[in-house]
Amino acid sequence: MAIIMDKKLEVKNLQISFRTQGGILKAVRNISFDLHKGETLAIVGESGSGKSVTSKAVMGILAGNSIVEGGEIIYDGQDLLKISEEDFHKIRGDKIAMIFQDPMSSLNPIMRIGQQLTEAMILKAETGKKNAQNAFNGKLKLLGENINAADAANGANNTADVEAKLKKFDTFCIAATKIEREYNEAYGNMIQLEMDIDNAILMLQKQKEFNLVAELKNLNKLYALSYNPFVLEKNADNEAYGAKLSALVSKGKNVSAEEALPVLEEGAEIVKATLAKEKPNFFTLGYYLTAKPDADFSNMTVAQMNDVTRKFLDEDFMLEFIATGIKGVTFAYNKSIEAKKAVLPELEEALAYFKADGFAEAKAKEYHKQLSAKVNAAIDRLSVRKESVEYVFASALETAIREYFDGVRKNPIEEKKYLKNKAKYDAIIKKGQTPDWVLTPQIIVDLELKQANLCRIFENMIAYYNAAIAGSAAFNAEANMVAIIDFLKEEASKFVVKMNKRIAKAKAIKLMEEVGIPEPTTRFNQYPFEFSGGMRQRIVIAIALSANPDILICDEPTTALDVTIQAQILELINDIKRKRNLSVIFITHNMGVVANMADRIAVMYAGKIVELGTAEEVFYEPAHPYTWALLSSMPDLHTTERLESIPGTPPNMIYPPKGDAFAARNKYALEIDFEVEPPLFEITPTHSAATWLLHPNAPKVEMPALIQARIERMKKERQ
């Protein structure tokens, strides 16, 4: 089976409107896109195009007058538009973080930045450990149940053997986490020691007043707490340095800066070398030490130790465990495929029913009850990869049915209420008076749209089932079993996260260093007003990274900064994305900003995506006239011609245009643009644009010469 890029986020047919005094404003109109692991997707467009509304919908922070009229935002098998605020609280800021245009909107002006950085870490640490433990235990139990079911289907009963294998796996995972916990504690002390030694050296070199005796006691304590076989070994050299520190402490107030400084500088070198050591493979080490608790690795490098423990684990247990697990993985997968085959005709029957006019609410609810149970039963819950279309089917269908029939009931009432108020309003005007109240526009549910959304749920489910059934012959049970083991390893490693004020402070200072804040130990205790705009944005980025999120949303993060600082922040975001393998959504109105950042670009106009492609395709082969216009208005150092502004203004989305929303501002518009909205035409498998100019029967229209020249110049500069 072909390897598919991991989708971290799926936005499907999203439609968002806002209630305003003038009527219902259509802000986001049926947009869809995916965000893959480790990629940057830039969403570009003028103010009011819907890009920020989209990002706020992902974060669950839409304004109170918003109306989500349809669509799904899928993250980790959940539709973020359907989950409770309590469930969203576990995701927002933790799994999906956001940086805003004005950093002060994210900072408490009367709280020191150190406290703002550490409080979230401490609050979320325990919750994360509990969730990881539940996930580990649940997956391991499910694996055992499926292995036993597979054996039973073949007339065998190996329950005791399976239970023994699962218990053995669980036992050595616990041993591994204990070793890793001890390592992390020692390593955390070593990181704190590094920062405190550096700070003490700085204070002594600058001859600043500080309590040297107290600091030496602190360093001596941290050094003693850093002893660990895989961090700071208890050998003669390291113990000799510990004795030097203790000797300085014993002098008390008689210790001088001159004798302390060389000892501290020696300590800095020891710490630097210690922190550069390779990290052990705790998973394999845990198994090895469970089997051989008296093992001695003193004559091995960490790499050699990892090789020895990995080989022993494979030969003594893991290969056999994988072979046993494959039975359960295969059983669960085949059961899921057969269930999908059985329910597929029923999904097709339901789709035909909902496509017809006049379907009944009772019958619709009956379909929901029956099909939700069957789709739920057809999910392969042993698989690590969650197919969102399955997991959200029940909630999405329930919402779609409710919204449709709410509209059926409310529309006549709303229309009657509006006509009554309008009659009163018109009567006042007829008397020559000015009403002292505003006539509120009627809020009518678009039943055609709701019906289309309902049908789309079935269409997506049917398409997914057909693809899953067609690809079942290529199922790789071993790869899926290995993925389950990797999942269990990752969740087990989360058990060992220990967080207190001291560890949180050390982590916060490291984050400050990572985002480029100089002298972080000193600046840890400063207030936001003591930082420049660029530095405040760096603090906000550090806070966003503190929970180690999967997705980072950047909403115009450089707009309020000067050009030089903009470039630094953009490079910082790029660097962090690469190091952490983050998925980034970057919102901006400036095409030039994303030139060296984005992997893919979505160009938005009037609530719709009008062009979507790789950064190279959108920059070097743009197809939509609006993208041409954005590129032509983008300043650069070499353009001598006058920049072209986009004529006119975006349309009033309370009254969306009948055809292409950009038609009135587009000098290349065709007659059909004013009548029919264009679909997204595929140019390549990764590039599409919503313009009738791409229709096979459309007249040939060349890209403006200014844009062609600019593209050629950009290509040459890139080469």
Backbone hydrogen bonds, N-H to C=O, Kabsch-Sander energy under -0.5 kcal/mol:
donor,donor_aa,acceptor,acceptor_aa,energy
8,K,6,D,-0.7
8,K,35,L,-2.6
9,L,35,L,-1.8
10,E,74,I,-2.0
11,V,33,F,-3.2
12,K,10,E,-0.6
12,K,72,E,-2.9
13,N,11,V,-0.5
14,L,31,I,-2.8
15,Q,70,G,-2.4
16,I,28,V,-2.0
17,S,67,I,-2.9
18,F,25,L,-2.0
19,R,65,N,-2.8
20,T,18,F,-0.5
20,T,23,G,-1.7
23,G,20,T,-0.9
25,L,18,F,-2.9
25,L,23,G,-0.6
26,K,24,I,-0.6
26,K,653,M,-2.3
27,A,16,I,-1.6
27,A,25,L,-1.0
28,V,16,I,-2.4
29,R,607,G,-3.8
30,N,14,L,-0.7
30,N,28,V,-0.7
31,I,14,L,-1.8
33,F,11,V,-2.1
35,L,9,L,-2.7
37,K,6,D,-2.6
39,E,36,H,-1.7
41,L,39,E,-0.6
41,L,584,V,-3.1
42,A,40,T,-0.6
42,A,600,R,-2.6
43,I,586,F,-2.6
44,V,42,A,-0.6
44,V,602,A,-2.6
45,G,588,T,-1.3
49,S,46,E,-1.7
54,T,50,G,-1.9
55,S,51,K,-1.8
56,K,52,S,-2.4
57,A,53,V,-2.0
58,V,54,T,-1.8
59,M,55,S,-1.6
60,G,56,K,-0.9
61,I,56,K,-2.7
66,S,63,A,-1.7
67,I,17,S,-3.3
69,E,15,Q,-1.8
69,E,67,I,-1.1
70,G,15,Q,-1.3
72,E,12,K,-2.2
74,I,10,E,-3.3
75,Y,73,I,-0.5
75,Y,78,Q,-2.6
78,Q,75,Y,-1.6
80,L,73,I,-3.4
80,L,78,Q,-0.8
82,K,79,D,-2.2
83,I,79,D,-1.2
88,F,84,S,-2.4
89,H,85,E,-1.8
90,K,86,E,-0.5
90,K,87,D,-1.0
91,I,88,F,-1.4
92,R,88,F,-3.4
93,G,96,I,-3.5
94,D,91,I,-0.9
95,K,91,I,-2.3
96,I,91,I,-2.3
97,A,551,I,-2.7
99,I,553,I,-3.1
105,S,102,D,-1.6
106,S,103,P,-1.7
107,L,103,P,-0.5
111,M,108,N,-1.5
113,I,526,Q,-2.7
114,G,524,F,-1.9
116,Q,112,R,-1.7
117,L,113,I,-2.0
118,T,114,G,-2.0
119,E,115,Q,-2.2
120,A,116,Q,-0.5
121,M,117,L,-0.6
122,I,118,T,-2.1
123,L,119,E,-2.1
124,K,120,A,-2.2
125,A,121,M,-1.4
126,E,122,I,-0.7
127,T,123,L,-0.6
128,G,124,K,-2.3
129,K,125,A,-1.8
130,K,126,E,-2.1
131,N,127,T,-2.4
132,A,128,G,-2.1
133,Q,129,K,-2.2
134,N,130,K,-2.2
135,A,131,N,-2.3
136,F,132,A,-2.5
137,N,133,Q,-2.6
138,G,134,N,-2.4
139,K,135,A,-2.1
140,L,136,F,-2.3
141,K,137,N,-2.2
142,L,138,G,-2.0
143,L,139,K,-2.2
144,G,140,L,-1.9
145,E,141,K,-2.2
146,N,142,L,-2.0
147,I,143,L,-2.1
148,N,144,G,-2.4
149,A,145,E,-2.0
150,A,146,N,-2.2
151,D,147,I,-2.3
152,A,148,N,-2.6
153,A,149,A,-2.1
154,N,150,A,-0.9
154,N,151,D,-0.8
155,G,152,A,-1.7
156,A,151,D,-3.0
162,V,158,N,-2.8
163,E,159,T,-2.8
164,A,160,A,-2.1
165,K,161,D,-2.2
166,L,162,V,-2.6
167,K,163,E,-2.4
168,K,164,A,-2.3
169,F,165,K,-2.5
170,D,166,L,-2.6
171,T,167,K,-2.8
172,F,168,K,-2.3
173,C,169,F,-1.8
174,I,170,D,-2.0
175,A,171,T,-2.1
176,A,172,F,-2.5
177,T,173,C,-2.4
178,K,174,I,-2.0
179,I,175,A,-2.1
180,E,176,A,-2.6
181,R,177,T,-2.7
182,E,178,K,-2.2
183,Y,179,I,-2.3
184,N,180,E,-3.2
185,E,181,R,-2.3
186,A,182,E,-2.1
187,Y,183,Y,-3.3
188,G,184,N,-2.8
189,N,185,E,-2.0
190,M,186,A,-2.0
191,I,187,Y,-2.2
192,Q,188,G,-2.2
193,L,189,N,-2.5
194,E,190,M,-2.4
195,M,191,I,-2.0
196,D,192,Q,-2.6
197,I,193,L,-2.8
198,D,194,E,-2.3
199,N,195,M,-2.2
200,A,196,D,-2.4
201,I,197,I,-2.8
202,L,198,D,-2.1
203,M,199,N,-2.4
204,L,200,A,-2.3
205,Q,201,I,-2.8
206,K,202,L,-2.2
207,Q,204,L,-0.8
208,K,203,M,-2.7
212,L,210,F,-1.4
215,E,211,N,-2.0
216,L,212,L,-2.5
217,K,213,V,-2.0
218,N,214,A,-1.9
219,L,215,E,-2.5
220,N,216,L,-2.5
221,K,217,K,-2.0
222,L,218,N,-2.4
223,Y,219,L,-2.4
224,A,220,N,-1.8
225,L,221,K,-1.9
226,S,222,L,-0.7
226,S,223,Y,-0.9
227,Y,224,A,-0.9
228,N,232,L,-1.9
231,V,228,N,-1.5
232,L,226,S,-1.0
233,E,231,V,-0.7
235,N,233,E,-1.8
239,E,235,N,-2.4
240,A,236,A,-2.0
241,Y,237,D,-1.8
242,G,238,N,-1.9
243,A,239,E,-1.9
244,K,240,A,-1.6
245,L,241,Y,-2.1
246,S,242,G,-2.3
247,A,243,A,-2.2
248,L,244,K,-1.8
249,V,245,L,-2.2
250,S,246,S,-2.3
251,K,247,A,-0.9
251,K,248,L,-0.7
252,G,248,L,-0.5
252,G,249,V,-1.4
254,N,251,K,-1.9
255,V,252,G,-1.6
260,A,256,S,-1.7
261,L,257,A,-2.5
263,V,259,E,-0.7
264,L,260,A,-2.4
265,E,261,L,-2.5
266,E,262,P,-2.1
267,G,263,V,-2.1
268,A,264,L,-2.2
269,E,265,E,-1.4
270,I,266,E,-1.9
271,V,267,G,-2.7
272,K,268,A,-2.3
273,A,269,E,-2.2
274,T,270,I,-2.2
275,L,271,V,-2.7
276,A,272,K,-0.9
277,K,274,T,-1.4
282,F,280,P,-1.1
285,L,281,N,-2.4
286,G,282,F,-2.6
287,Y,283,F,-1.2
288,Y,284,T,-2.2
289,L,285,L,-2.6
290,T,286,G,-1.3
291,A,287,Y,-2.0
292,K,288,Y,-3.1
295,A,292,K,-1.9
297,F,295,A,-0.5
300,M,297,F,-2.0
305,M,301,T,-2.5
306,N,302,V,-2.7
307,D,303,A,-1.9
308,V,304,Q,-2.4
309,T,305,M,-2.7
310,R,306,N,-2.1
311,K,307,D,-2.3
312,F,308,V,-2.2
313,L,309,T,-2.2
314,D,310,R,-2.5
315,E,311,K,-2.4
316,D,312,F,-2.7
317,F,313,L,-2.0
318,M,313,L,-2.8
319,L,314,D,-1.8
321,F,317,F,-2.4
322,I,318,M,-2.9
323,A,319,L,-2.0
324,T,320,E,-2.2
325,G,321,F,-2.8
326,I,322,I,-2.3
327,K,323,A,-0.8
327,K,324,T,-0.7
328,G,324,T,-0.9
329,V,325,G,-2.5
330,T,326,I,-2.8
331,F,327,K,-2.2
332,A,328,G,-2.5
333,Y,329,V,-2.2
334,N,330,T,-2.8
335,K,331,F,-2.3
336,S,332,A,-1.9
337,I,333,Y,-2.5
338,E,334,N,-2.5
339,A,335,K,-2.0
340,K,336,S,-2.1
341,K,337,I,-2.4
342,A,338,E,-1.8
343,V,339,A,-1.9
344,L,340,K,-1.7
347,L,343,V,-1.9
348,E,344,L,-2.1
349,E,345,P,-2.1
350,A,346,E,-2.3
351,L,347,L,-2.3
352,A,348,E,-1.9
353,Y,349,E,-1.7
354,F,350,A,-2.5
355,K,351,L,-1.8
356,A,352,A,-1.0
364,A,360,A,-2.2
365,K,361,E,-2.6
366,E,362,A,-1.8
367,Y,363,K,-2.4
368,H,364,A,-2.2
369,K,365,K,-2.4
370,Q,366,E,-2.4
371,L,367,Y,-2.9
372,S,368,H,-2.1
373,A,369,K,-1.3
374,K,370,Q,-1.7
375,V,371,L,-3.0
376,N,372,S,-2.3
377,A,373,A,-1.9
378,A,374,K,-1.1
379,I,376,N,-1.1
381,R,379,I,-1.4
383,S,380,D,-1.1
386,K,384,V,-0.6
387,E,385,R,-0.6
388,S,386,K,-0.9
390,E,387,E,-1.5
391,Y,387,E,-1.5
392,V,388,S,-2.3
393,F,390,E,-0.9
396,A,392,V,-2.8
397,L,393,F,-2.7
398,E,394,A,-2.3
399,T,395,S,-2.2
400,A,396,A,-2.5
401,I,397,L,-2.5
402,R,398,E,-2.3
403,E,399,T,-2.9
404,Y,400,A,-1.9
405,F,401,I,-2.2
406,D,402,R,-2.4
407,G,403,E,-1.8
408,V,404,Y,-1.9
409,R,405,F,-1.9
410,K,406,D,-2.9
411,N,407,G,-2.6
413,I,409,R,-0.7
414,E,410,K,-3.2
415,E,411,N,-2.7
416,K,412,P,-2.3
417,K,413,I,-2.4
418,Y,414,E,-2.5
419,L,415,E,-2.6
420,K,416,K,-2.0
421,N,417,K,-2.2
422,K,418,Y,-2.9
423,A,419,L,-2.1
424,K,420,K,-1.7
425,Y,421,N,-2.5
426,D,422,K,-3.2
427,A,423,A,-2.0
428,I,424,K,-1.8
429,I,425,Y,-2.0
430,K,426,D,-2.5
431,K,427,A,-1.2
432,G,429,I,-2.1
433,Q,428,I,-1.9
440,T,438,V,-0.9
444,I,442,Q,-0.9
447,L,445,V,-1.3
450,K,446,D,-2.2
451,Q,447,L,-2.4
452,A,448,E,-2.3
453,N,449,L,-2.5
454,L,450,K,-2.0
455,C,451,Q,-2.5
456,R,452,A,-2.1
457,I,453,N,-1.2
458,F,454,L,-1.0
459,E,455,C,-2.4
460,N,456,R,-2.8
461,M,457,I,-1.8
462,I,458,F,-2.8
463,A,459,E,-2.4
464,Y,460,N,-2.2
465,Y,461,M,-2.5
466,N,462,I,-2.5
467,A,463,A,-2.0
468,A,464,Y,-2.7
469,I,465,Y,-2.7
470,A,466,N,-2.4
471,G,467,A,-1.9
472,S,469,I,-1.0
474,A,471,G,-1.3
475,F,472,S,-1.5
477,A,475,F,-0.8
480,N,476,N,-1.8
481,M,477,A,-2.3
482,V,478,E,-2.5
483,A,479,A,-1.9
484,I,480,N,-1.7
485,I,481,M,-2.1
486,D,482,V,-2.5
487,F,483,A,-2.2
488,L,484,I,-2.6
489,K,485,I,-2.6
490,E,486,D,-2.5
491,E,487,F,-2.5
492,A,488,L,-2.5
493,S,489,K,-2.0
494,K,490,E,-0.8
494,K,491,E,-0.8
495,F,491,E,-0.5
495,F,492,A,-1.4
496,V,493,S,-0.7
497,V,494,K,-1.2
498,K,496,V,-0.5
504,A,500,N,-3.1
505,K,501,K,-2.2
506,A,502,R,-2.1
507,K,503,I,-2.5
508,A,504,A,-2.6
509,I,505,K,-2.5
510,K,506,A,-1.9
511,L,507,K,-2.3
512,M,508,A,-2.4
513,E,509,I,-2.1
514,E,510,K,-2.5
515,V,511,L,-2.0
516,G,513,E,-1.4
517,I,512,M,-2.7
522,T,519,E,-0.5
523,R,519,E,-2.2
524,F,520,P,-1.4
525,N,522,T,-0.9
526,Q,523,R,-1.7
530,E,527,Y,-1.9
531,F,528,P,-1.9
536,R,532,S,-2.5
537,Q,533,G,-1.9
538,R,534,G,-1.6
539,I,535,M,-2.0
540,V,536,R,-2.3
541,I,537,Q,-2.1
542,A,538,R,-2.3
543,I,539,I,-2.5
544,A,540,V,-2.4
545,L,541,I,-1.9
546,S,542,A,-0.9
546,S,543,I,-0.6
547,A,544,A,-0.5
548,N,545,L,-2.3
550,D,95,K,-2.0
551,I,95,K,-2.3
552,L,583,S,-2.7
553,I,97,A,-3.0
554,C,552,L,-0.6
554,C,585,I,-3.2
555,D,99,I,-3.0
555,D,553,I,-0.6
556,E,554,C,-1.0
556,E,587,I,-2.1
559,T,556,E,-0.9
561,L,558,T,-1.7
566,Q,562,D,-2.7
567,A,563,V,-2.0
568,Q,564,T,-1.5
569,I,565,I,-2.5
570,L,566,Q,-2.6
571,E,567,A,-2.2
572,L,568,Q,-2.2
573,I,569,I,-2.6
574,N,570,L,-2.2
575,D,571,E,-2.6
576,I,572,L,-2.7
577,K,573,I,-2.3
578,R,574,N,-2.0
579,K,575,D,-2.4
580,R,576,I,-2.5
581,N,577,K,-1.0
582,L,577,K,-1.3
583,S,550,D,-2.1
584,V,39,E,-2.8
584,V,582,L,-0.5
585,I,552,L,-2.1
586,F,41,L,-2.6
586,F,584,V,-0.6
587,I,554,C,-3.4
587,I,585,I,-0.6
588,T,43,I,-2.2
591,M,589,H,-0.7
593,V,590,N,-0.8
594,V,590,N,-0.8
594,V,591,M,-0.7
595,A,592,G,-0.8
597,M,594,V,-1.5
598,A,594,V,-2.0
599,D,40,T,-2.8
600,R,40,T,-1.9
601,I,613,G,-3.1
602,A,42,A,-3.3
603,V,601,I,-0.5
603,V,611,E,-3.3
604,M,44,V,-3.5
604,M,602,A,-0.6
605,Y,608,K,-2.8
607,G,49,S,-1.9
608,K,605,Y,-1.7
610,V,603,V,-2.8
610,V,608,K,-0.7
611,E,603,V,-1.2
612,L,688,S,-2.7
613,G,601,I,-2.0
615,A,599,D,-2.2
618,V,614,T,-2.6
619,F,615,A,-2.3
620,Y,616,E,-2.6
621,E,617,E,-2.1
627,T,624,H,-0.6
628,W,624,H,-2.1
629,A,625,P,-2.2
630,L,626,Y,-2.2
631,L,627,T,-2.3
632,S,628,W,-2.4
633,S,629,A,-1.4
634,M,631,L,-1.0
644,E,632,S,-1.1
645,S,643,L,-0.5
653,M,651,P,-0.8
655,Y,652,N,-1.7
660,D,673,D,-3.2
663,A,660,D,-1.7
665,R,662,F,-1.5
666,N,662,F,-0.6
666,N,663,A,-1.3
667,K,665,R,-0.7
669,A,666,N,-1.7
673,D,670,L,-0.9
674,F,670,L,-0.5
674,F,671,E,-1.2
675,E,672,I,-1.6
676,V,672,I,-3.1
681,F,679,P,-0.8
681,F,689,A,-2.8
683,I,684,T,-0.5
683,I,687,H,-3.1
684,T,687,H,-1.9
687,H,684,T,-1.1
688,S,612,L,-2.6
689,A,681,F,-1.9
690,A,610,V,-2.9
691,T,689,A,-1.2
694,L,691,T,-1.8
695,H,692,W,-1.6
698,A,695,H,-2.1
708,Q,704,P,-2.3
709,A,705,A,-2.7
710,R,706,L,-1.9
711,I,707,I,-2.7
712,E,708,Q,-2.3
713,R,709,A,-2.1
714,M,710,R,-2.5
715,K,711,I,-2.5
716,K,712,E,-2.2
717,E,713,R,-2.5
718,R,714,M,-2.1
719,Q,715,K,-2.2
